[in-house]
Amino acid sequence: MEEHAPGTPPTREAPPNGTKPLENVRPGANTPAQPLPQAIGPHEGPGQGGAAQNAHPGPAGGLPPSMGIQRAAPSANPGAVAPPTQTINKSQFLAPKGQAPTATIEALHQERHEVRQGNQVFIQEPDRTIVEENNRMIIRHNEVDRFAVGAREVHVERRGNQTDTVVLRPDGVQIIDIDDDQGHLLRRVRRDRDGREIVIIDNGFAGPQAQMFIDVPPPVIGIPRDRYIVDADSADEAGIYGVFIAPPVDPIAQPYTLDEVRYSESLRDYMPYVNLDIEFDTGSWQLTPDQVDRLSAIAEALNRAIARNPREVYLIEGHTDAVGNDVDNLSLSDRRAEAVAVALTEQFQVPAENLVTQGYGKQGLVIQTDAPERANRRVAIRRITPLIDPQAANSP
């Protein structure tokens, strides 16, 4: 990894070579804060809640996982993914005991649709959109899918140029995601049963011209390699916990939006990470029970760190090797990251709202090869709180 001179801070810069950022306009990001959606009553059912769209029955029988999920009306932006309007079963992410994974990438091929708009290409799947522009390809999904797993109710309401989604859990806790009309997250809030609210993510500081890609100097990494990249299979819980509360390896000049962190590798490099010791069946994203069990030490460290600071945010990254086409690899890696997050929440009670997921396909190869390589088929977790929270930047 290249190094820059000590003390050189990362700053917001235009994308390299004058590249126009993908969907960089975020209307409403700097508008005055709107009142949060009212609490969902514990006994509300379909037809209640004003203009909200309420929970619906589960997916239609016979469809592949995630194909039958009902969603809110789509945005005018073909890159945005509408939130679900119903609860979701965990079986699309976790294979039942004694059964082999059934969700495969091949099942998605016939469900894809391509939309062209200017110099952008949108490859739409039922629950994701792959965006290609200027030789860059990213994948977008809606985090509410995870929050809806095992939830009691899901309400979606359109208010002006934003969409409010409120997920009510069986324990009475509500998770509120507020998105702009481009599908970018503006704010995420946890509302406890007593009405106390904790703002987990707030991107409002960035204004309407926030970018998705930024170019920052690579960090000076002054810590040993085994503290910067921790392999879960050889680390103890204390070592994993140390990464999950670690500060940036180089000072951060300013906070960044979640999208900037998601899509800017050089910015993510400022935070150490943990490589997980799990494997997936070829072409599938479902986790088997034995793979889920391997996450226990990870979950313990995450829960300990979040108990220390309820505003912590962790990015779960999915990566594939270089075999196969880019679209399949992006979709598969994104779904695998999501499956790990669901397992952490469902099996070990890691708060779903403190996790975000993103797939990178074959980007970020550990071993530079086009051949099949197990080391490149990985899922990693890193703390990103200091990158998005001004209060956490450059502090332990």
GITABEL-V456870 format. One record per pair of residues at least 4 apart in sequence whose ideal C-beta (glycine too) atoms are under 7 Angstrom apart, sorted by the first residue. I is the first residue (numbers start at 0). GAP is how many residues later the second one is. D is the distance in Angstrom with one decimal. If there is no record, write none. Layout:
I&GAP&D ; I&GAP&D
This chain:
0&217&6.0 ; 0&220&6.5 ; 1&216&4.9 ; 2&215&6.5 ; 2&217&5.0 ; 3&4&4.8 ; 3&213&4.1 ; 3&214&6.0 ; 3&216&6.4 ; 5&214&5.5 ; 7&209&5.3 ; 8&242&6.0 ; 8&244&3.6 ; 9&206&3.3 ; 9&207&6.1 ; 9&242&6.7 ; 9&243&5.6 ; 9&257&6.7 ; 10&242&5.6 ; 11&202&5.7 ; 12&201&6.1 ; 12&202&5.0 ; 13&4&6.9 ; 14&4&4.1 ; 14&6&5.6 ; 14&196&7.0 ; 14&198&4.7 ; 14&200&6.3 ; 15&199&5.4 ; 18&115&5.1 ; 19&114&6.9 ; 20&190&4.3 ; 20&191&5.0 ; 20&192&5.3 ; 21&109&5.7 ; 21&111&5.4 ; 21&114&6.8 ; 21&116&6.6 ; 21&190&5.0 ; 22&54&6.9 ; 22&56&5.7 ; 22&159&5.7 ; 22&189&6.5 ; 23&185&6.6 ; 23&186&6.8 ; 23&187&4.9 ; 23&188&6.0 ; 24&157&6.9 ; 24&183&6.2 ; 24&184&6.8 ; 25&154&5.3 ; 25&156&5.8 ; 25&158&4.9 ; 25&182&5.5 ; 25&184&5.3 ; 26&134&5.3 ; 26&153&5.6 ; 26&154&6.0 ; 26&155&6.9 ; 26&181&5.9 ; 27&133&4.8 ; 27&134&5.5 ; 27&152&4.6 ; 27&158&6.7 ; 28&151&6.3 ; 28&157&6.0 ; 28&174&6.3 ; 28&175&5.9 ; 28&177&5.7 ; 28&178&5.9 ; 28&179&5.3 ; 28&181&6.2 ; 29&174&6.3 ; 29&177&4.3 ; 29&178&5.8 ; 33&125&6.9 ; 35&140&5.9 ; 35&153&6.1 ; 36&120&6.5 ; 36&127&4.7 ; 36&129&5.1 ; 36&139&6.1 ; 38&135&6.5 ; 38&152&6.7 ; 39&4&5.8 ; 39&9&6.9 ; 39&113&6.0 ; 39&115&6.0 ; 39&126&5.7 ; 39&128&4.6 ; 39&134&6.3 ; 41&130&6.4 ; 43&4&4.3 ; 43&5&5.8 ; 43&109&6.7 ; 45&8&4.7 ; 47&6&7.0 ; 48&5&6.1 ; 48&106&5.3 ; 50&106&5.4 ; 51&103&4.0 ; 51&104&6.3 ; 51&105&4.4 ; 52&19&5.8 ; 52&32&4.3 ; 52&102&6.9 ; 52&103&4.6 ; 53&31&6.9 ; 53&99&6.5 ; 53&101&5.9 ; 54&30&6.9 ; 54&31&4.9 ; 54&32&5.4 ; 54&98&4.7 ; 54&99&5.1 ; 55&14&4.9 ; 55&29&6.0 ; 55&30&4.0 ; 56&29&7.0 ; 57&28&7.0 ; 57&31&5.9 ; 58&4&5.6 ; 58&8&6.8 ; 58&9&3.0 ; 58&10&5.9 ; 59&8&4.2 ; 62&4&4.1 ; 62&5&4.2 ; 63&39&6.4 ; 63&43&4.1 ; 64&26&6.9 ; 64&27&3.1 ; 64&38&4.4 ; 65&26&5.2 ; 65&60&5.9 ; 65&61&4.9 ; 66&44&6.3 ; 66&59&5.2 ; 68&15&5.1 ; 68&17&6.6 ; 68&19&6.3 ; 68&58&6.5 ; 69&14&6.7 ; 69&15&5.2 ; 69&16&5.2 ; 70&11&4.2 ; 70&12&6.6 ; 70&13&5.5 ; 70&14&6.2 ; 71&10&4.4 ; 71&11&5.5 ; 71&13&5.6 ; 71&84&4.3 ; 71&91&6.8 ; 72&9&6.7 ; 73&8&5.1 ; 74&5&3.9 ; 74&7&6.7 ; 74&106&5.8 ; 74&108&5.7 ; 76&104&6.9 ; 76&105&5.0 ; 76&106&6.1 ; 77&37&4.7 ; 77&39&6.1 ; 77&44&4.3 ; 77&46&6.9 ; 77&51&6.9 ; 78&43&5.6 ; 78&50&5.3 ; 78&52&4.9 ; 78&61&6.0 ; 78&104&6.6 ; 79&102&6.0 ; 79&103&2.7 ; 80&46&6.6 ; 80&47&6.2 ; 80&48&5.6 ; 80&59&5.7 ; 80&60&5.5 ; 80&61&4.4 ; 80&102&6.2 ; 81&60&6.9 ; 82&59&5.0 ; 82&61&4.1 ; 82&73&5.3 ; 82&80&6.9 ; 82&82&4.4 ; 83&4&6.2 ; 83&60&6.1 ; 83&61&5.8 ; 83&64&5.2 ; 83&70&6.0 ; 84&69&5.8 ; 84&71&5.2 ; 85&68&6.0 ; 86&61&5.3 ; 86&64&4.8 ; 86&67&6.1 ; 87&57&6.1 ; 87&60&4.4 ; 87&61&5.0 ; 89&4&5.2 ; 89&59&5.0 ; 89&60&6.2 ; 89&252&6.0 ; 89&256&5.3 ; 90&5&6.5 ; 91&11&6.1 ; 92&193&6.3 ; 92&194&6.8 ; 92&245&6.7 ; 92&246&4.2 ; 92&249&4.1 ; 93&192&6.3 ; 93&193&5.3 ; 93&198&6.5 ; 93&245&7.0 ; 93&248&6.6 ; 93&249&6.0 ; 93&252&6.9 ; 94&4&5.5 ; 94&5&6.7 ; 94&6&4.6 ; 94&191&4.4 ; 94&192&6.7 ; 94&193&5.1 ; 96&192&4.9 ; 100&180&4.9 ; 100&183&4.0 ; 100&185&3.8 ; 100&187&6.7 ; 102&4&6.9 ; 102&181&5.8 ; 102&182&6.1 ; 102&183&5.0 ; 103&179&4.8 ; 103&180&5.2 ; 104&178&4.9 ; 104&223&5.2 ; 104&226&6.4 ; 104&227&5.2 ; 105&177&6.5 ; 107&4&6.5 ; 107&17&5.6 ; 107&223&6.4 ; 110&14&5.9 ; 110&15&5.5 ; 111&11&5.8 ; 111&12&6.7 ; 111&13&5.7 ; 112&11&4.8 ; 113&7&6.5 ; 113&9&5.4 ; 114&7&4.3 ; 114&9&6.4 ; 115&5&5.6 ; 116&5&6.8 ; 118&14&5.9 ; 119&11&6.4 ; 119&12&7.0 ; 119&13&4.6 ; 120&11&4.3 ; 121&7&5.6 ; 121&9&5.8 ; 122&6&6.9 ; 122&7&4.1 ; 122&204&5.9 ; 123&5&5.1 ; 124&206&6.4 ; 126&14&6.3 ; 126&18&6.3 ; 127&11&5.8 ; 127&12&6.6 ; 127&13&4.8 ; 127&203&6.2 ; 127&206&6.4 ; 128&11&5.1 ; 129&7&6.4 ; 129&9&5.0 ; 129&197&5.7 ; 129&200&5.6 ; 129&201&6.9 ; 130&7&5.4 ; 130&9&6.5 ; 131&5&4.7 ; 136&189&5.8 ; 136&193&6.5 ; 137&125&5.8 ; 138&191&4.4 ; 138&192&6.5 ; 138&195&4.8 ; 138&220&5.4 ; 139&43&6.9 ; 140&4&6.7 ; 140&193&6.1 ; 142&4&6.8 ; 142&34&6.6 ; 142&213&6.3 ; 143&4&5.9 ; 143&21&5.0 ; 143&23&6.4 ; 143&33&5.6 ; 145&192&6.3 ; 145&195&5.7 ; 145&196&5.8 ; 145&206&5.2 ; 146&4&6.5 ; 146&20&4.2 ; 146&28&4.8 ; 146&205&5.3 ; 146&206&6.9 ; 147&6&5.1 ; 147&19&5.8 ; 148&193&5.6 ; 148&197&6.6 ; 149&196&6.6 ; 150&16&5.0 ; 150&17&6.2 ; 150&18&5.6 ; 151&16&4.7 ; 151&17&6.3 ; 151&18&5.2 ; 152&15&4.4 ; 153&11&7.0 ; 153&13&5.4 ; 154&11&4.7 ; 155&7&6.5 ; 155&9&5.0 ; 156&7&5.0 ; 157&5&5.6 ; 158&5&5.8 ; 160&19&6.3 ; 160&20&4.6 ; 161&16&5.7 ; 161&17&6.3 ; 161&18&5.6 ; 161&19&6.8 ; 161&24&6.5 ; 162&16&4.8 ; 163&12&6.7 ; 163&14&5.4 ; 164&12&4.8 ; 165&8&5.6 ; 165&10&5.2 ; 166&7&6.6 ; 166&8&4.6 ; 167&6&5.5 ; 168&4&4.8 ; 171&21&3.9 ; 172&17&6.6 ; 172&18&7.0 ; 172&19&5.8 ; 172&20&6.4 ; 173&17&4.3 ; 174&15&5.9 ; 174&178&4.9 ; 175&12&7.0 ; 175&13&4.5 ; 175&15&6.4 ; 176&8&6.3 ; 176&11&5.4 ; 177&8&4.7 ; 177&9&4.5 ; 178&4&5.7 ; 178&5&6.3 ; 178&6&5.7 ; 178&7&6.3 ; 179&4&5.2 ; 179&6&5.6 ; 183&75&6.0 ; 184&16&6.4 ; 184&18&6.2 ; 184&73&5.8 ; 185&17&5.6 ; 185&18&6.2 ; 186&12&6.8 ; 186&14&6.7 ; 186&15&5.2 ; 186&17&6.6 ; 187&12&4.5 ; 187&13&4.2 ; 187&165&6.1 ; 188&8&5.3 ; 188&9&6.9 ; 188&10&5.5 ; 188&11&6.7 ; 189&7&6.9 ; 189&8&4.8 ; 189&10&6.0 ; 189&163&5.3 ; 190&4&6.6 ; 190&6&5.0 ; 191&4&4.6 ; 197&112&5.3 ; 197&113&6.5 ; 199&111&5.9 ; 199&113&6.5 ; 199&153&5.2 ; 199&154&6.4 ; 200&57&5.9 ; 200&112&6.3 ; 200&187&6.5 ; 202&54&4.5 ; 202&55&6.0 ; 204&50&6.5 ; 205&4&3.7 ; 205&51&4.7 ; 209&47&5.0 ; 209&49&7.0 ; 209&50&7.0 ; 210&49&6.3 ; 211&47&4.9 ; 211&48&6.7 ; 211&51&4.9 ; 212&50&5.5 ; 212&51&5.7 ; 213&46&5.2 ; 213&50&4.9 ; 213&53&6.3 ; 214&51&6.5 ; 215&50&5.0 ; 215&51&5.3 ; 217&48&5.8 ; 217&51&6.1 ; 218&30&5.1 ; 218&31&3.7 ; 218&50&5.7 ; 218&51&4.9 ; 219&30&5.2 ; 220&7&5.7 ; 220&28&5.0 ; 221&27&6.6 ; 222&4&4.7 ; 222&5&5.5 ; 222&26&6.1 ; 224&4&6.2 ; 225&4&6.7 ; 226&45&6.5 ; 227&21&6.6 ; 227&44&4.7 ; 228&43&7.0 ; 228&44&6.4 ; 228&46&6.6 ; 229&5&4.9 ; 229&9&5.8 ; 229&10&6.2 ; 229&13&5.1 ; 229&42&7.0 ; 229&44&4.7 ; 230&4&6.2 ; 230&44&5.1 ; 231&8&6.4 ; 231&42&5.5 ; 231&43&6.2 ; 231&44&5.1 ; 231&45&4.7 ; 231&65&6.7 ; 231&66&6.2 ; 232&44&3.6 ; 234&4&4.0 ; 234&5&5.4 ; 236&4&6.0 ; 236&60&4.8 ; 236&63&5.6 ; 236&64&5.6 ; 237&4&6.4 ; 239&4&6.5 ; 239&34&5.6 ; 239&57&5.9 ; 239&58&6.3 ; 239&61&4.3 ; 240&4&6.5 ; 240&60&4.0 ; 240&63&5.8 ; 240&64&6.4 ; 241&4&6.2 ; 242&29&4.8 ; 242&30&6.8 ; 242&31&5.3 ; 243&57&5.2 ; 243&58&6.2 ; 243&61&4.3 ; 243&139&5.4 ; 244&60&5.3 ; 244&63&6.9 ; 244&151&6.7 ; 245&26&5.1 ; 245&137&6.6 ; 246&139&6.2 ; 246&147&6.4 ; 246&148&6.6 ; 246&149&5.2 ; 247&4&5.1 ; 247&22&4.3 ; 247&23&6.0 ; 247&138&5.3 ; 247&146&6.6 ; 248&21&6.0 ; 248&23&6.7 ; 249&20&5.8 ; 250&143&5.3 ; 251&18&6.3 ; 251&134&5.8 ; 251&135&6.4 ; 251&141&4.6 ; 251&142&5.8 ; 254&133&5.8 ; 254&134&6.3 ; 254&135&4.6 ; 254&138&6.1 ; 255&4&4.1 ; 255&5&5.6 ; 255&11&6.2 ; 255&131&5.4 ; 255&132&6.1 ; 256&131&6.9 ; 257&4&6.1 ; 257&98&6.6 ; 257&130&5.8 ; 258&4&6.1 ; 259&4&5.4 ; 259&7&6.4 ; 260&6&5.8 ; 260&7&6.2 ; 260&54&6.8 ; 260&123&5.3 ; 260&126&5.0 ; 260&127&6.1 ; 261&96&5.0 ; 263&4&6.8 ; 264&4&6.5 ; 264&99&6.6 ; 266&120&6.4 ; 267&114&6.7 ; 269&117&6.7 ; 270&111&4.7 ; 270&112&5.7 ; 270&113&6.1 ; 270&116&6.7 ; 271&110&6.6 ; 272&107&4.7 ; 272&108&6.3 ; 272&109&3.6 ; 273&24&6.9 ; 273&106&6.4 ; 273&107&5.1 ; 274&103&5.5 ; 274&105&5.2 ; 275&22&6.4 ; 275&64&6.9 ; 275&103&4.8 ; 275&104&6.7 ; 275&105&6.8 ; 276&17&5.4 ; 277&13&4.7 ; 277&16&5.4 ; 277&17&7.0 ; 277&101&6.3 ; 278&12&6.4 ; 279&4&5.8 ; 279&5&6.3 ; 279&56&5.7 ; 284&47&6.1 ; 284&50&3.6 ; 284&51&4.6 ; 284&54&5.1 ; 285&53&6.3 ; 286&4&4.7 ; 286&5&5.2 ; 286&52&5.1 ; 286&56&5.3 ; 288&4&6.5 ; 291&51&4.7 ; 291&55&5.4 ; 294&4&5.5 ; 294&48&5.9 ; 294&49&6.0 ; 294&53&6.7 ; 295&4&6.4 ; 295&52&6.7 ; 296&4&6.5 ; 297&4&6.3 ; 297&83&6.8 ; 298&4&6.1 ; 298&45&5.3 ; 298&49&3.3 ; 298&51&5.3 ; 299&4&6.3 ; 300&4&6.3 ; 301&4&6.1 ; 301&12&6.5 ; 301&42&6.7 ; 301&48&4.9 ; 302&4&6.2 ; 302&47&5.8 ; 303&4&6.7 ; 304&7&5.6 ; 305&4&6.2 ; 305&6&5.1 ; 305&45&6.0 ; 305&48&5.2 ; 310&74&6.8 ; 310&78&6.4 ; 311&42&5.6 ; 311&71&6.8 ; 311&73&5.1 ; 312&41&5.9 ; 312&43&6.4 ; 312&71&5.4 ; 312&72&5.1 ; 312&75&6.3 ; 313&40&6.3 ; 313&41&5.5 ; 313&67&5.6 ; 313&68&6.9 ; 313&69&5.8 ; 313&70&6.8 ; 314&41&5.4 ; 314&43&6.4 ; 314&67&5.5 ; 314&69&4.8 ; 315&21&4.6 ; 315&24&5.5 ; 315&25&5.2 ; 315&39&6.0 ; 315&41&4.6 ; 315&63&6.5 ; 315&65&5.2 ; 316&20&6.0 ; 316&41&5.9 ; 316&43&6.1 ; 316&62&6.7 ; 316&63&4.7 ; 317&15&3.5 ; 317&16&5.7 ; 317&18&4.4 ; 317&19&3.5 ; 317&41&4.1 ; 317&42&6.7 ; 317&61&5.5 ; 318&14&5.7 ; 318&41&5.5 ; 318&45&5.7 ; 318&57&6.3 ; 318&58&6.9 ; 318&59&5.0 ; 319&9&4.3 ; 319&12&5.9 ; 319&13&4.9 ; 319&41&5.6 ; 319&42&5.6 ; 319&56&6.8 ; 319&57&5.7 ; 320&41&6.5 ; 320&51&5.7 ; 320&52&4.7 ; 320&55&3.9 ; 320&56&5.3 ; 321&40&4.5 ; 321&43&6.4 ; 321&47&6.8 ; 321&48&4.6 ; 321&54&7.0 ; 322&49&5.2 ; 323&4&5.1 ; 323&5&5.4 ; 324&4&6.9 ; 325&4&6.2 ; 325&35&5.9 ; 326&4&6.4 ; 327&4&5.9 ; 328&4&6.0 ; 328&32&3.7 ; 328&33&5.3 ; 329&4&6.2 ; 329&29&5.6 ; 329&31&4.1 ; 330&4&6.3 ; 331&4&6.3 ; 332&4&6.6 ; 332&26&3.4 ; 332&27&5.9 ; 332&28&5.2 ; 333&4&6.5 ; 333&24&6.7 ; 333&25&2.8 ; 334&4&6.3 ; 335&4&6.7 ; 335&43&6.0 ; 336&4&6.7 ; 336&20&4.0 ; 336&21&6.2 ; 336&22&5.5 ; 336&42&5.9 ; 337&4&6.4 ; 337&19&4.8 ; 338&4&6.4 ; 339&4&6.4 ; 339&39&5.2 ; 340&4&6.5 ; 340&11&6.9 ; 340&14&4.7 ; 340&16&5.0 ; 341&4&5.7 ; 342&4&5.4 ; 343&4&5.5 ; 343&6&4.0 ; 343&11&6.9 ; 344&4&6.8 ; 344&5&5.4 ; 344&7&4.5 ; 349&5&6.8 ; 359&4&5.5 ; 364&11&5.0 ; 365&9&4.9 ; 365&10&5.6 ; 366&6&5.2 ; 366&8&5.2 ; 366&9&6.0 ; 368&4&5.4 ; 383&4&6.0 ; 384&4&5.1 ; 384&7&4.5 ; 385&6&4.6 ; 385&7&4.8 ; 385&8&6.7 ; 388&4&6.9
